[in-house]
Amino acid sequence: MAKISTFGMNAAFQLGFERIADVRGVTSVVSLFENAMILSGIYLQIRPGNVAYIGKTNNMPARFEQHLSRGVVIEELAFKPVLAKYVDDKEKELIALAERKGIALDNIALREKKDSRKRTLSDIMSEDEVHGWLNPDSSPTTTKHWLLVYQAMHPGLRHQFDTARSHPTWPQIFPVARTFVQKVIPKPDQTQEDFWSAQAYTRNTEQDFISIIRIHAGSLTLLNLGTYRAAPYEAWGWVSCKKEDLIQYGFTLNRLKETFLFANLIEKEELILLSTSARLLPIVIEKLKPALRKTAYSAMQNALLQKGNPALEDLLSI
């Protein structure tokens, strides 16, 4: 096990953590909490490049594995037990303290401070453009130099992206994700990061379905592409659409079943999920484009719950 870095020891000490552990190559920290009375609290991660991340959790072992499943590279970990009802205030307090101490942080909340005026979709799209978008025929997007974005990303995000691209099903999955973004997301090159995000999931889990790419807007997962553990070389996925949007465009549940004989329909509260082989998803996307666009646009009115992978978003947008 490697020595704790000077940066890690210094950050932990200044923020009041009693100890910090080397977790390189560790996939579970359950053993570190076997005798713990409280699993909720504040944690400090040291990531590649001497960058820290401060977070809160009600279950530290589960939260650690969740970070890993999203491709985050964690080198060192410190934890401070805090009762669940106090974790929000304590997290804000420690983030503020870290800023005063000059500790480099990778927290999303800090990245959002670069723009003091929160953008809205109306800043990007006029009413006429919204009307045109909801009545399909998309306009071309602007090409970006995604490689510059890739090189400027945090090493953990680059690692996450590289590992996702090396997955055997990536050639099946990426074109579908790109088709979805260009057909369903309004002005994807301008709305990315603030209104929609793309995540690259790269670690094997115990779940039957392993995600590789997900597209999010607000709190809604619009598209999920991946593979089943039982068939790791065949790509599958699903799109989600609001029932009311489907009905508006004439797609009742019976019509969906008749139109998409090759898809599995799952009703989930106000949503319908259509699941099928990734090879067939472009057919679903094209036929349901107006309803999917309306669902996506509605979801994009709400704040994103998680940031995405900038390089992946750029590649999907061009």
LUMKE-37868 format. One line per 8 residues: number of its first residue (from 1); their letters; for each residue y, x, z of C-alpha. Coordinates in steps of 0.02 Angstrom, whole numbers, plus 32768, in hexadecimal, padded with zeros to 4 digits. Example, Ala and Ser with C-alpha at 12.3 -4.5 7.8 and 13.67 -1.06 7.14 Angstrom:
<vonus>
1	as	7F1F 8267 8186; 7FCB 82AC 8165
</vonus>
This chain:
<vonus>
1	makistfg	8000 8000 8000; 80A9 8049 7FCC; 8133 8076 8046; 81BC 7FF6 8065; 8253 8021 7FFC; 82F5 805A 804D; 834C 7FC7 7FFB; 82CD 7F4E 8043
9	mnaafqlg	82D6 7F95 80F3; 8394 7F96 80EE; 83A1 7EE4 80AD; 8324 7EA1 812D; 837C 7EFA 81BC; 842A 7EBF 818B; 83EF 7E0B 8178; 8392 7E07 821E
17	feriadvr	82DD 7E06 81E3; 826B 7E5B 8261; 81F1 7EA3 81E2; 81D1 7EAE 8128; 8129 7EBF 80D0; 80F4 7F11 802E; 80A8 7E87 7FC2; 8091 7EE3 7F1D
25	gvtsvvsl	7FF3 7EA1 7ECB; 7FDA 7E1F 7F55; 7FB1 7D6F 7F18; 7FAF 7D18 7FC1; 8007 7D36 8068; 7F9E 7CB9 80C9; 7F54 7D46 8132; 8002 7D78 816D
33	fenamils	801B 7CCC 81B9; 7F71 7CA6 8205; 7FB5 7C9F 82B6; 8061 7C5A 828B; 809E 7BC2 82EA; 8124 7B9E 8267; 8111 7BB4 81AB; 81BF 7B73 8182
41	giylqirp	8250 7BEB 817A; 82B9 7C62 8113; 826F 7CEC 80A9; 82B1 7D88 8057; 8262 7DCA 7FB8; 8281 7E76 7F71; 826C 7E72 7EB5; 8268 7EFE 7E34
49	gnvayigk	830A 7F5D 7E1C; 8340 7F52 7ED4; 836F 7E9B 7EC8; 8356 7E21 7F59; 8334 7D67 7F5B; 834F 7CF6 7FF2; 82F5 7C4F 7FFB; 82BD 7BC6 8070
57	tnnmparf	8214 7B73 8083; 81AE 7AFC 80EC; 810E 7B5D 80C5; 8121 7C18 80A7; 8072 7C3E 8060; 807E 7BAC 7FE5; 8130 7BDC 7FB2; 80FA 7C90 7F92
65	eqhlsrgv	8070 7C57 7F1D; 80E8 7BE1 7EC6; 815E 7C72 7E9F; 80CD 7CD8 7E5A; 8093 7C46 7DED; 813F 7C48 7D9B; 8130 7D00 7D71; 81A3 7D44 7DF8
73	vieelafk	817E 7DFA 7E24; 818A 7E12 7EE1; 817E 7EC2 7F29; 81A9 7EA4 7FE0; 81B5 7E0A 804E; 8208 7DE3 80F4; 8200 7D3E 8151; 8262 7CEE 81DE
81	pvlakyvd	8215 7C51 822F; 8292 7BC2 8239; 8273 7B0B 8262; 8273 7AA2 81C2; 830D 7A3F 81F4; 8375 7ADF 81FF; 833B 7B3D 8163; 83C5 7AFC 80EF
89	dkekelia	8452 7B39 815E; 83FA 7BDD 8186; 83DD 7C03 80CD; 8496 7BE9 80A4; 84C5 7C55 8139; 8456 7CE6 8103; 848D 7CDD 804C; 8543 7CE5 8084
97	laerkgia	8519 7D78 80F7; 84C1 7DD4 806A; 855A 7DBE 7FFA; 85CA 7E06 8082; 8554 7E99 8099; 8553 7EBD 7FDE; 8497 7E9E 7FC8; 846E 7E79 7F12
105	ldnialre	8424 7DC9 7F09; 83C5 7D71 7E7E; 83E4 7CC1 7EBF; 8406 7C3A 7E3C; 8492 7BF1 7EA7; 84F2 7C93 7E98; 84DA 7C9C 7DDB; 8528 7BEF 7DCE
113	kkdsrkrt	85CA 7C2E 7E1D; 85FA 7C88 7D7D; 863E 7BE1 7D3C; 86A9 7B8D 7DBF; 86BF 7AF1 7D54; 8619 7A99 7D3D; 85FF 7A6D 7C87; 85CB 79C0 7C51
121	lsdimsed	8576 798B 7BB1; 8619 793B 7B79; 8664 79EA 7B73; 85E4 7A16 7AED; 85C3 7974 7A90; 863E 78F0 7A57; 860F 7837 7A5C; 85F4 783A 799F
129	evhgwlnp	857F 78D0 79B1; 851E 7879 7A3B; 850E 77DD 79CF; 84D4 7847 793C; 8457 78A3 79A9; 8409 7804 79ED; 83F7 77C6 793A; 838C 7855 78FA
137	dssptttk	83BD 78DC 7885; 83DF 797C 78DE; 845E 79FE 78A9; 842F 7AB6 789A; 843E 7B23 7933; 8496 7BC9 7942; 8431 7C69 793F; 8445 7CD7 79D8
145	hwllvyqa	841A 7D8C 79F7; 8390 7D62 7A72; 835B 7E18 7A82; 83FF 7E42 7AD9; 83DF 7DB4 7B53; 832D 7DF2 7B6E; 8367 7EA3 7B94; 83EB 7E65 7C0E
153	mhpglrhq	8372 7DF9 7C72; 832D 7E21 7D1D; 828C 7E8A 7D0D; 8229 7DFF 7D5F; 825E 7D82 7CD9; 8236 7DFF 7C4F; 818A 7E1B 7C9A; 816F 7D5F 7CA4
161	fdtarshp	81A1 7D49 7BEE; 8138 7DDC 7BAF; 809D 7DA0 7C0A; 80B2 7CF1 7BC5; 80C2 7D34 7B13; 8023 7D98 7B28; 7FBD 7CFC 7B53; 7F39 7CD5 7ACC
169	twpqifpv	7F80 7C25 7AB1; 8034 7C5D 7A9B; 802C 7C53 79DA; 7FF3 7B9E 79EB; 806F 7B6F 7A73; 8113 7BC1 7A43; 812C 7B66 799B; 810F 7ABE 79F1
177	artfvqkv	818F 7AE6 7A78; 820C 7B1D 79F4; 81F0 7A7E 798F; 820D 7A16 7A2A; 82AF 7A6F 7A5A; 82F9 7A68 79AB; 82CA 79B2 798F; 82E9 796A 7A3D
185	ipkpdqtq	836C 79D2 7A9A; 8422 79B8 7A64; 8479 7A5A 7A31; 83F5 7AC3 7A89; 8452 7B68 7A72; 84E9 7B22 7ACF; 8494 7AB4 7B50; 8411 7B30 7B8B
193	edfwsaqa	8419 7B6F 7C3F; 8492 7AE7 7C79; 8439 7A4C 7C37; 8388 7A7D 7C06; 8317 7B0F 7C2D; 8277 7B5D 7BEF; 81FE 7BAF 7C67; 8173 7C2A 7C3E
201	ytrnteqd	80E0 7C1B 7CB6; 806D 7CAF 7CB0; 7FF6 7CB7 7D43; 7F49 7C6A 7D4E; 7F3A 7BE8 7DD6; 7EAE 7B80 7E1D; 7EEE 7AE6 7DC3; 7E8B 7AA0 7D31
209	fisiirih	7F23 7AA5 7CBE; 7F85 7B48 7CB3; 8037 7B38 7C71; 807C 7BBC 7BFA; 8122 7B6C 7BC4; 817F 7ADC 7C14; 8221 7A8A 7BDD; 828B 7A3B 7C66
217	agsltlln	8327 79CF 7C6C; 836B 799C 7D15; 82D3 797B 7D82; 8268 7944 7CEE; 81E4 79AA 7C95; 81FA 7978 7BDF; 8171 79E4 7B95; 80DE 7A42 7BE2
225	lgtyraap	8072 7AB6 7B79; 7FDE 7B1C 7BB5; 7F23 7B27 7BBB; 7E92 7AE5 7C20; 7E2C 7B61 7C86; 7D8E 7B1D 7C36; 7DD1 7B42 7B86; 7E4B 7BD3 7B99
233	yeawgwvs	7E65 7BF4 7ADF; 7E97 7B44 7AAA; 7F49 7B08 7ACA; 7F70 7A5B 7B0D; 800C 7A05 7B48; 806C 7967 7B6C; 8118 791A 7B53; 8167 789F 7BCB
241	ckkedliq	81D6 780D 7B99; 8224 777C 7BF7; 81CE 76D6 7BDD; 8274 767E 7BBF; 82A2 76FA 7B36; 81FB 76E3 7AE0; 820D 7626 7AE7; 82BE 762F 7AA0
249	ygftlnrl	8278 7683 7A05; 81E6 7609 79F6; 815E 766F 7A48; 8100 75FD 7ABF; 8068 7640 7B19; 7FF3 75EB 7A9C; 8051 7633 7A08; 804A 76E1 7A54
257	ketflfan	7F8E 76D2 7A68; 7F7B 7698 79B4; 7FEF 771D 796D; 7FAE 77B0 79D1; 7EF2 7799 79D5; 7EE2 7854 79F5; 7F4F 7854 7A91; 7F30 7829 7B46
265	liekeeli	7FB5 77B6 7B90; 7FE0 77C6 7C48; 8056 774B 7C9E; 80BB 779E 7D27; 813B 772C 7D7A; 81C6 7716 7CF7; 817C 7799 7C83; 80EF 77A3 7C04
273	llstsarl	809C 784A 7BE6; 8046 7867 7B3E; 7FC6 78F2 7B49; 7F68 7940 7AB7; 7F3D 79E3 7A5F; 7FD3 7A52 7A3E; 7FA6 7A4A 7985; 7FC8 798F 7986
281	lpiviekl	8060 7989 79F7; 80DD 79A5 7967; 80A2 78FE 791F; 80C8 78A9 79C5; 8172 78FE 79D0; 81A4 78CB 7920; 816F 7814 7932; 81BE 77FF 79DD
289	kpalrkta	8258 7869 79BA; 82DC 77E1 79DA; 828F 77AC 7A81; 8271 7861 7AB7; 8325 788C 7A8E; 8366 77FE 7AF8; 82F7 782E 7B8A; 832C 78E4 7B7B
297	ysamqnal	83E5 78B9 7B6F; 83DA 7849 7C08; 8380 78D0 7C6D; 8401 7951 7C39; 8489 78EF 7C94; 843F 792D 7D38; 8448 79DD 7D7E; 83B6 7A4F 7D58
305	lqkgnpal	8342 7A6A 7DEC; 830D 7B15 7DAA; 834F 7B99 7D36; 82E9 7BD3 7CA2; 82C1 7C71 7C42; 835B 7C9B 7BD9; 82FD 7CFE 7B53; 827F 7C72 7B3C
313	edllsi	830B 7BF1 7B31; 8364 7C59 7AAD; 82C7 7C6B 7A44; 82A6 7BB1 7A4E; 8358 7B88 7A19; 8365 7BF0 797A
</vonus>
